[in-house]
Amino acid sequence: MKYKNNISAKLLVAVAVLSLSGCTREIDTDVLATYPNLPEVFIDGFSSDLQYQAWGKVTNFDTDTRYSGTTSIRVEVPVPSDPMGNYAGGVFYSSTGRNLSEYDALTFYAKSSVPAKMEVGIGNYDTEDYLVGLQDVKLNANWNKVIIPIPNAAKLLSEKGLFYYSAGAVDGEGYTIWIDEVKFEYLGTLAHAHIEDVERPGFPGKVNIGTLTETINLPNGVNQTMQVSSKFFTFESSDPDVASVADNAITVHKSGEAVISLKEAGGQIKLHCYDFAPTPERNESEVLSLFSDSYRNKITANWNPRWQYSTAEYEDMDTGDNHIGYYSNLNFVGIVFNSVADCSAMTHLHLDVLSMDEIGTGSEFKVEIHESNSNNNIVYLATKATHPDFKAGQWLSLDIPLNDAGKQITQLVLGCDSNTKNILLDNIYFY
């Protein structure tokens, strides 16, 4: 289900409270508080600065029976075919902004008329600079307390996005959710904040860190995984000459490796930094391009059709001036053209490939070119024996001859051995 601002999209990373007892990491609190300190979001009604904005079915919000006090939030989750909206969501926000630097969590109680799951969080209003998201919160007929840890509350000096929720139908049916006692608290018993380790390629220029996945230990001993904006954290590089970090962006200066660590949590971001692929020199008129910043790409494709048994994940890495295709955990994958590519005037397929993994005697990278006439398919294999320059961390330029007949190309298929799973691609074109 697509919620506002793609809150439920996957993401590269999960969250947790870092200024907590049991966690020895230092958090920068050298800040000035200028906005009101109000912990209550919704207790028995709206506080003086509290506003509400509905998502999905705009009539999903009302008030009803309570966990405590006189009133609770009632959310009516619609059926998927509801013409007024196919999910229930909304955000409670401050019209002025609040200083929340004294608290380490947002807490509330919730229950549901049927077993269900919902997404909740803070920071999803006006900006997402300090977004914290907890997905798949399990609900049942009993009131249960939910804790959303804040990674570094010292950053929340003027936060407007106080609480958001989002939920969809269960087995095609609607149901009711109740939420009560929504407030910010200082628990002091959250500990062991740790981001999910990230390992990825880097190229000259800036790399935005984006969202991180982090785990925090709750008072009941459960390790809770969340998604959090990287702007909560302070980063340090093991080798600033290779890659430096400032303002939540990594700047890659040269080839090499650098480990980006966090001041407020465990875990790391490991960067393997490479140069760009060689710039193509052929004239535009000679080329039918699929993927290159040097030419106008006339072929479009599905870069990961998720065929059965394929484990590949794909990312189009945008460095600003260049795009690089990145396949991780690759065993095989199809690149399926959106229409047949007429390559009758072409003689070769060119592509630049870089293996992030070591190339051994058994390592291989396979390219299959599939034509509309399956009898004309081409299989090309690059190994250490056939290509002595096939080495980890170095671009290898491949020029694969096409068959004389046919040349009506429908797809490419890439494959590799079990030790060569992380592949970078650039400048894929026919000529």
Residue pairs with C-beta under 8 A, 6 or more apart in sequence:
1 8
1 86
1 87
1 166
1 168
2 8
3 55
3 56
3 87
3 89
3 119
3 166
4 55
4 56
4 89
4 91
4 124
4 166
5 124
5 128
7 119
7 121
7 124
7 133
7 164
7 166
8 119
8 135
8 166
11 210
11 211
11 213
11 227
12 198
12 210
12 211
12 212
12 213
13 195
13 196
13 198
13 210
13 211
13 212
13 213
13 214
13 227
13 228
13 230
14 195
14 196
14 212
14 213
14 214
14 215
14 225
14 226
14 227
14 228
15 132
15 133
15 134
15 149
15 151
15 212
15 213
15 214
15 216
15 225
15 226
15 227
15 228
16 149
16 151
16 190
16 193
16 194
16 214
16 215
16 216
16 224
16 226
16 228
16 265
17 104
17 105
17 149
17 150
17 151
17 153
17 190
17 193
17 216
18 25
18 27
18 151
18 152
18 193
18 232
18 233
18 264
18 265
19 27
19 29
19 104
19 152
19 153
19 154
19 264
20 104
20 149
20 187
20 188
20 189
20 190
20 191
20 193
20 216
21 188
21 189
21 190
21 191
22 189
22 190
22 191
22 192
22 217
23 190
23 191
23 192
23 193
23 265
25 193
25 262
25 263
25 264
25 265
25 266
26 263
26 264
27 152
27 154
27 263
27 264
28 152
28 154
28 234
28 263
29 101
29 154
31 101
31 154
31 155
31 157
32 157
33 99
33 101
33 157
34 99
34 157
34 158
35 96
35 97
35 98
35 99
35 157
35 158
36 49
36 96
36 98
36 99
37 98
37 99
37 100
37 102
38 47
38 49
38 94
38 98
39 100
39 103
39 183
39 184
39 185
40 47
40 182
40 183
41 47
41 50
41 92
41 106
41 108
41 162
41 163
41 182
41 183
41 184
42 50
42 73
42 92
42 163
42 179
42 180
42 181
42 182
43 69
43 180
43 181
43 182
43 183
44 66
44 69
44 70
44 71
45 63
45 71
46 52
49 94
49 95
49 96
49 98
50 92
50 93
50 94
50 95
50 162
51 92
51 93
51 94
51 95
52 61
52 90
52 91
52 92
52 93
53 90
53 91
53 93
53 125
54 60
54 61
54 89
54 90
55 85
55 87
55 88
55 89
55 90
55 91
55 166
56 78
56 85
56 86
56 87
56 88
56 89
56 166
57 76
57 78
57 82
57 84
57 85
57 86
57 87
57 88
58 84
58 85
59 76
59 84
60 75
60 76
60 77
60 78
60 85
60 88
60 89
60 90
61 73
61 74
61 75
61 88
61 90
62 73
62 74
62 76
63 71
63 72
63 73
63 74
64 71
64 72
64 73
64 74
64 178
65 72
65 74
65 178
66 72
66 180
67 109
67 111
67 143
67 178
67 180
67 181
68 109
68 180
68 181
69 180
69 181
72 178
72 179
72 180
73 178
73 179
73 180
73 182
74 176
74 177
74 178
75 88
75 90
75 165
75 167
75 176
75 177
75 178
75 179
76 88
76 174
76 176
77 87
77 88
77 116
77 167
77 168
77 169
77 170
77 174
77 175
77 176
77 177
78 84
78 85
78 86
78 87
78 88
78 169
78 174
79 86
79 169
79 172
79 173
79 174
80 86
80 168
80 169
80 172
82 174
86 168
86 169
87 166
87 167
87 168
87 169
88 165
88 166
88 167
88 168
88 177
89 164
89 165
89 166
89 167
90 164
90 165
91 124
91 125
91 161
91 162
91 163
91 164
92 162
92 163
92 164
92 182
93 125
93 126
93 160
93 161
93 162
94 159
94 160
94 162
95 160
96 160
97 158
97 159
97 160
98 156
98 158
98 159
98 160
98 162
99 156
99 157
99 158
100 150
100 153
100 156
100 157
100 159
100 184
101 153
101 154
101 155
101 156
101 157
102 153
102 186
103 150
103 153
103 184
103 185
103 186
104 149
104 150
104 153
104 185
104 186
104 187
104 188
104 190
105 147
105 148
105 149
105 150
105 184
105 185
105 186
105 187
105 190
106 122
106 147
106 148
106 150
106 162
106 163
106 182
106 183
106 184
106 185
107 145
107 146
107 147
107 148
107 181
107 182
107 183
107 184
107 185
107 187
108 120
108 145
108 146
108 163
108 179
108 180
108 181
108 182
108 183
109 143
109 144
109 145
109 146
109 179
109 180
109 181
110 118
110 137
110 139
110 143
110 144
110 146
110 177
110 178
110 179
110 180
111 139
111 140
111 141
111 142
111 143
111 144
111 177
111 178
112 139
112 140
112 141
112 175
112 176
112 177
112 178
113 141
113 175
113 176
113 177
114 170
114 173
114 175
115 138
115 139
115 140
115 170
116 138
116 139
116 167
116 170
116 175
116 177
117 135
117 136
117 137
117 138
117 139
117 167
118 137
118 139
118 165
118 166
118 167
118 177
119 133
119 134
119 135
119 136
119 137
119 165
119 166
119 167
120 133
120 134
120 137
120 146
120 148
120 163
120 164
120 165
120 166
121 131
121 132
121 133
121 134
121 148
121 163
121 164
121 226
121 227
122 130
122 131
122 132
122 148
122 150
122 159
122 161
122 162
122 163
122 164
123 129
123 130
123 131
123 132
123 159
123 161
123 229
124 131
124 133
124 161
124 164
125 160
125 161
125 162
125 164
126 160
126 161
127 161
128 161
128 229
129 229
129 231
130 155
130 156
130 159
130 161
130 229
130 231
130 232
131 161
131 211
131 227
131 228
131 229
132 148
132 149
132 150
132 151
132 226
132 227
132 228
132 229
133 226
133 227
133 228
134 146
134 148
134 224
134 226
134 227
135 226
135 227
137 146
139 177
143 178
143 180
147 187
147 190
147 218
147 219
147 224
148 226
149 190
149 193
149 216
149 218
149 224
149 226
150 156
151 193
151 214
151 228
151 232
151 233
151 264
151 265
152 232
152 233
152 264
155 231
155 232
163 182
165 177
165 179
167 177
169 175
187 219
189 219
190 216
190 217
190 218
190 219
191 216
191 217
192 215
192 216
192 217
192 223
192 266
193 214
193 215
193 216
193 264
193 265
193 266
194 214
194 215
194 265
194 266
194 267
195 212
195 213
195 214
195 262
195 265
195 266
195 267
195 268
196 212
196 213
196 214
196 215
196 267
197 267
197 268
197 269
197 270
198 212
198 268
198 269
198 270
199 269
199 270
199 272
200 269
200 270
200 271
200 272
200 326
201 271
201 272
201 273
201 274
201 317
201 324
201 326
201 356
201 422
201 424
202 243
202 250
202 252
202 258
202 271
202 272
202 273
202 274
203 252
203 273
203 274
203 275
203 276
203 317
203 319
203 322
203 324
204 252
204 253
204 254
204 275
204 276
204 319
205 251
205 252
205 319
205 320
205 321
206 249
206 250
206 251
206 252
206 319
206 320
207 249
207 250
207 251
207 252
207 271
207 319
208 248
208 249
208 250
209 230
209 235
209 245
209 248
209 249
209 250
209 260
209 269
210 230
211 227
211 228
211 229
211 230
212 227
212 228
212 229
212 230
212 233
213 225
213 226
213 227
213 228
214 225
214 226
214 227
214 228
214 265
214 267
215 223
215 224
215 225
215 226
216 223
216 224
216 226
217 223
217 224
218 224
230 248
231 248
232 264
233 248
233 262
233 263
233 264
233 265
234 262
234 263
234 264
235 245
235 248
235 250
235 260
235 261
235 262
235 263
235 269
236 245
236 260
236 261
236 262
236 263
237 243
237 244
237 245
237 250
237 258
237 259
237 260
238 258
238 259
238 260
238 261
239 256
239 257
239 258
239 259
240 258
241 253
241 254
241 256
242 252
242 253
242 254
242 255
242 256
242 257
242 258
242 271
242 273
243 250
243 251
243 252
243 253
243 256
243 258
243 260
243 271
243 273
244 250
244 251
244 253
245 251
245 260
250 260
250 269
250 271
252 271
252 273
254 273
255 273
255 274
255 275
255 393
256 273
257 270
257 271
257 272
257 273
258 270
258 271
258 273
259 268
259 269
259 270
259 271
260 268
260 269
260 270
260 271
261 267
261 268
262 268
272 356
272 393
274 354
274 393
274 395
274 424
275 395
276 322
276 324
276 426
277 324
277 352
277 354
277 395
277 397
277 426
277 427
278 352
278 395
278 397
278 427
279 294
280 287
280 292
280 294
280 295
280 350
280 427
280 429
282 431
284 295
284 296
286 431
287 295
287 429
287 430
287 431
288 298
288 299
288 341
288 343
288 346
288 429
288 430
288 431
289 295
289 296
289 297
289 298
289 299
289 428
289 429
289 430
290 297
290 299
290 301
290 335
290 337
290 341
290 428
290 429
290 430
291 297
291 323
291 325
291 425
291 426
291 427
291 428
291 429
292 426
292 427
292 428
292 429
293 321
293 322
293 323
294 427
295 429
299 337
299 338
299 341
300 337
300 338
300 339
301 335
301 336
301 337
301 338
301 411
302 334
302 335
302 336
302 338
303 314
303 316
303 325
303 333
303 335
304 310
304 312
304 313
304 314
304 333
304 334
305 333
305 334
305 336
307 332
307 333
307 334
309 331
309 332
310 331
310 332
310 333
310 334
311 329
311 330
311 331
312 327
312 328
312 329
312 330
312 331
312 332
312 333
313 327
313 328
313 329
314 325
314 326
314 327
314 333
315 325
315 326
315 328
316 323
316 324
316 325
316 326
317 323
317 324
317 325
317 326
322 426
323 426
324 424
324 425
324 426
325 424
325 425
325 426
325 428
326 422
326 423
326 424
326 425
327 333
327 414
327 422
327 423
327 424
327 425
328 421
328 422
329 421
329 422
330 414
330 415
330 416
330 420
330 421
330 422
330 423
331 415
331 416
331 418
331 421
332 413
332 414
332 415
332 416
333 413
333 414
333 415
334 411
334 412
334 413
335 411
335 412
335 413
335 414
336 410
336 411
337 409
337 410
337 411
340 372
340 408
340 409
340 410
341 408
341 409
341 410
341 430
342 407
342 408
343 402
343 407
343 408
343 409
343 430
344 407
344 408
346 402
346 407
346 430
346 431
347 401
347 402
347 431
348 399
348 400
348 401
348 402
348 430
348 431
349 367
349 369
349 398
349 399
349 400
349 402
349 412
349 428
349 429
349 430
350 397
350 398
350 399
350 400
350 427
350 428
350 429
350 430
350 431
351 367
351 397
351 398
351 400
351 425
351 426
351 427
351 428
351 429
352 395
352 396
352 397
352 398
352 425
352 426
352 427
352 428
353 365
353 382
353 395
353 396
353 398
353 423
353 424
353 425
354 393
354 394
354 395
354 396
354 423
354 424
354 425
355 363
355 365
355 390
355 391
355 392
355 393
355 396
355 420
355 422
355 423
355 424
356 392
356 393
356 422
356 423
356 424
357 363
357 392
357 419
357 420
357 421
357 422
358 392
358 419
359 384
359 390
359 391
359 392
359 420
360 384
360 419
361 384
361 385
362 417
362 419
363 383
363 384
363 390
363 416
363 417
363 419
363 420
364 381
364 382
364 383
364 416
364 417
364 420
365 381
365 382
365 383
365 390
365 414
365 415
365 416
365 420
365 423
366 379
366 380
366 381
366 382
366 413
366 414
366 415
366 416
367 379
367 380
367 381
367 382
367 398
367 400
367 412
367 413
367 414
368 377
368 378
368 379
368 380
368 412
368 413
368 414
368 415
369 377
369 378
369 380
369 400
369 402
369 409
369 412
370 377
370 409
370 410
370 411
370 412
370 413
371 377
371 403
371 406
371 407
371 408
371 409
371 410
372 406
372 408
372 409
372 410
373 405
373 406
373 408
376 403
376 405
376 406
376 407
378 400
378 401
378 402
378 403
380 398
380 400
382 390
382 396
382 398
383 390
384 390
387 396
387 398
389 396
390 396
395 426
402 430
409 430
412 428
414 423
416 423
